[in-house]
Amino acid sequence: MIGIVGYGAYVPHYRIKAEEIARTWGEDGWRIIKGLGVQEKSVPDLDEDTATMAVESARNAVVHAGIKGKSIGAVFVGSESHPYAVKPTATIVAEAVGATPHLTAADFEFACKAGTTAIQCCMGMVSSGMVEYGLAIGADTAQGRPGDALEYTASAGAGSFIIGKKNAVAEILGTYSYTTDTPDFWRRPSADFPSHGGRFTGEPAYFKHVVNASKGLMEKMKIGPEDVDYVVFHQPNAKFPRHAAKILGIDSKKLEPGLLTPLIGNTYSGASMLGLAAVLDVAKPGQHVLVTSFGSGAGSDSFLIKIKDEIEEKRSRLVPVMNYVNNKEYLDYALYVKHRKKLKSL
């Protein structure tokens, strides 16, 4: 059995309301927020980046798992906002959680699904016996050009999962991926902000991959929508995951426990990871979770997860996701610009 031995989350406590951003940009801003379903988003502090958030969530995961950092044999950090172009984030995390030098570490990049790809790699290494535990992280401080639609949702957060065989809180029953070359979203080297294909991001990108990956997994595992208790889809906004559920015939109520975007925005590589963590916070033994990520470029990873009895035993060591979601302080647009370093002359 390969499963989730422990997990941890982190979301910065600063927020900016979507209405505050719209107030700054006027009529176009108010038009954009109508269809997003995002009330507010998280904003990293001046001294926070992908590495610091990954460390915080990873330390929470190690404590929750009840293991020693030195037993982790692989650390993979998925992000599209690594603080260094040349220098891994993974080594920073490994050092911070007390891992020994006798491990493999790497940074992953596949837009918003790099964290779930890290989970798959940890599954393979644990299954083969190469490592006892693997640490997979999805973390981002997402970028959005001032005035662009992305600015209303691009936020910050991290989710970490320790994959192993012993004392798992949830068993990963199966995984399935669907990948094509679909350039719906991109950022060139040295560019400060990403570009995107607007409406092209929907049907040929997000929905095609999320739906096909989810269908593929359900066919592989011989299950239907009625056989899962919770569903987590990548959540660039509140509208897309609900529409994907409708296409797949999934009751939208199964999405709600893991749908965090309305409250913290789109955490990119952290989105599916944090959504899954929020579901695990409330799930009961014997229940099943369907998780499907999405990364522009484009691809989706889908997982079927079964909750184990050990989840109840480890809850006392858990820092719930909603603790971070509910701990917040609001910024106005001027302070938000300062925190996100959007004044490039400074």
N, C-alpha and C positions, 0 to 999 in steps of 0.2 A: 504494500500500500504506500503510495506517495501522497503526501498531504501537506496542509498548512499547519505547522507546529506552533507558530505564533505570528502575530501581526501588530503593526503600530501605525499611527497616523500623526500628521502635523498639519495645522492650518494657521497662518499668521493671524493675529488678533485685530489688525487694522482692516477697516472696510470702507468702501465708497459706494453710495447708492447709485443705481443706474439713473435715477432722476437727476442727481447732481451732475452727472456727465452730460445728460441731455440738456440741462439748463445752460450749460456752457456753450453747447453747439447749436442750440436753437431748434428750428422747425425740423431739420433733418434728424437731429438727435431724438426728438419725441417720436418721429415716425419709426425709427429703428427699434426703439425699445418695446413698441407695441407687440411685436411678434416674437420676442425672445423669451419672455416669461422669467426673466432674471431680475430680482429685486435689488440685489447688491452683490459685490464681489470682494474677495480678500485681496489685501495689498501687503506685500512684504515690507518689513521695517527697513531702515536704511542700512542695517548691518546683516540683513538676511539675503541668502541666495539659494540656489539649488543644493549646494553642498551642505549648508547649515540645516536646511529643512530635511534633507535626506538623513543626516546624522540624527536629528531629533526623532524622526519616525523610526529609524533603525534601532536606536536605543530602547524605544518603547517596545518594539517587536522582540528584542532579546529578553527584556524583563518578562514580557507576557509569555514567551516560549519557556522560560525557566531554564535556559541553557547558558553556558559560558561562551563568550565571544570567540575564544580560541578553538571552539569546535566547529566554527563556520569555515568551510573550505572553498567557498566561491562567493564573490560579491559582484553583482551587476547592477549598475545604475542607469535607468532609462530616462532620457530627458532631451528636450530640444533647446535647453537654455543652460547647458553646463557652463560654469564660470570661466573655464579655460578652454581655449581652442586646442591647445596642446598641453595636456596634463590631465590625468583622469580624476574624476570625482570619486570613483570607486575606492581608490587608495586612501583618500581622506576618511571615507566612511569606515573602511576596514580598520584603520588605526583607532578611530574614535570608539568603536564597539569592542576593542580589545582582541581582535583577530591576530593570529600569529602570521609571520611572513610566509609561512608555507601554505599559500592559497593562490587561487587564480582570481583576477579582478579585471573588470573592463567596463567601459562606458558604452551604452547602446543608444542608437538614435533611429527612430522610425516615427517621427511626429508624435502623436498622442498614444501610440500603442507600444512604445518601447518598454514600458514596465511589464506588460503582460508577456512580451517576448522574453524578457528576463526570467519570468516565472517558468516558461517552457524550457529554457536552457538549464535552470536549476533542477527541474524535474528530470531531465535527461542525465545530468551528472549524478544526482542522488540515485536514480534507478540503476545506473551502471556500476555504482559502488565507488566512483571516483572521489566523492565527498560524502560526509555524513549529513551536513546541512548546507544549504545554499541560501543566500540572502538576495532577494529580488526587490528592487525599488523603482517606483515611478515618481518623479519629482519635477516640478517646473515653476519658474517665475515667468509666466507667459507674456509675450509682447503684443502690443496693439498700437498702430499708428494713431496719433491724435486725430479724433474726428471719424476714424474708420469704424465700421460696425464691430470689429474685433475688440475695440477699446471697452465696450460695454460688458464684455464677458471674460476677457483674458485675465486670469487671476493667478493665485499661487497656492501650492500645497504639495504634500508628499504622502505616499503610502508605501509601507514596507511589509514584505512577507517572507517568513523563514520557511523554507521547504525542506522536508525530511520524511523519515519513515516512523520515528518513535513519538508516541504521545501526541499525535496530530489532533487538532481541534476540528479539522474538516478534511475529508478525503477528496482528492481530485480524481474523479471517476474517468474523465476523458477530456481531450482537447482537440480542437479542429481549427484550421486557419484557411482564410480565403484572401488571395493577394493578386493585384494587377498593377500595371503601370498606368496610374490615373493621376495626372498632375493637377490636383485641385487646389493645392496650397503649398507654398514654398518660401524659402528665404535664402538668398544668395550669400556667399561668404562676405563678411564685413558689413552686410546690410543690418541696420538697426531694427527694422520691422519687417514682418512677413508680408507676402502678397497672396491673394486668393482669387479664385474664379467666381466669386459671388454665388449665384444660383447653381452654378456647376457643382458646387460642393455638396448639394443635396442628392438628387437621384443617381447620377453616375458614380458618385463617390461614397458618401456615408451610407445611404440606404442599400445600395447594391452590395456592399461588403458586409455590413452588419446583418442584413437579412440572410445572405447566402452562407455566411459563417455559422449563424444560429441554426439555419435549416440543416446545414451539413452535419453539425454536431448532433442535433436531435435525431437525424436519420442514422447516424453512426451508432448512437446509444440506444436507438429504438424507443424513443420517448416522444411525447407530444407536449404542447403547451400546458395541458392540464396536469402534467406530472412534476412540474416545478412549483415551488412555493414562493420564491423570490426571483426577480430578474434585474440585472444591472447591465445597462448599455452605456457605451461612451456617451457623454452628455455635453456637447458643445453649447447647448441651450436647453430649455425645458421642453421645447416642441418636438425636436427630432426623436428622442428616445420614445416618446409617447406614440408618435406616428409609426415608428418601427415596430412597436408592440402591436399596434392595430393591424399592420400588414401580416404579422406572424400569428394573429389570432390569440394574443396574450392579453389577459385582463390587466389593464393599466394599474390597478391597485397593487399588483405585485412589484411594480416599479418604485412606488413611493418611498419605502424605507431607505433606498439607496440613491434616490434622486436629490443630490445636494446642490446642483448648479443654481437653482433659484436663490439659494442662501449664500453661496460662496463663489459663484461664477464657475467658469471652465478652467480647471486646474491642469488641463492638457494631459501630460503623461501620468499625472496623479488622479485623473478623473475616475477611471474605472477602478483603480486601486482603492481610492477613498470610498467610492460607492460600495464596493465589496466589503470593506472594513465596517462601514455603517450597518450593512445587512448582518454581518457576523456578530455585531454587537447585540442584536436582538433575536437572532435565529435560534431555534431549538433543535436538540438532537433528533436526527431522523429526517429533517427537512432538507430540501434540495434547492440549490441556487444555480441559475444560469447566468453566466457573465460573458459579455461580448464587448471587446474593446474596438476602437477604430483609430487608425492613424492615416493621415493624408499621405497620398503618394502612390498606392493606397492599399491598406490591408486591415483585416480584422482577425483577432484571436478569440476563440470561444471556448468556455470551460463549463463542465458540469461538476458541481461540488456537492458533497453530502456532509451534513453536519454530524459530528461525533459527540459522544457523551463527555469527552474531555473538555469540551468548550465550557461546560458549567463549572468544572473544577478550576479553570484558569481565569475566570471572570474577575476574581479579586485582584489580579495583577494587571488588569486592563485599564488603559486610559481611553474612555469612549470617544468616538469621533465627535459626537454632539457636544462634548465638553469644549472642544476647540471651536466648533461652529457657533456656540452660544456665547463664547468669550470674545467680545468685540468692542472696538472703539472706532468711531467714524472720523473720516478725513473729508475736508472740502477739496475741490478740484485743484487748488493751488498746492496744497500739501501733498496731494496724490501725485502731481507732476514732479514734485521734489523727490518723493520716495521712489518713483519709478525712473528717475534720472532722465526725464524726457527733454530737459533743457540741455541740449548738447554742447552749449558753449561753456557750461560750468566744468 
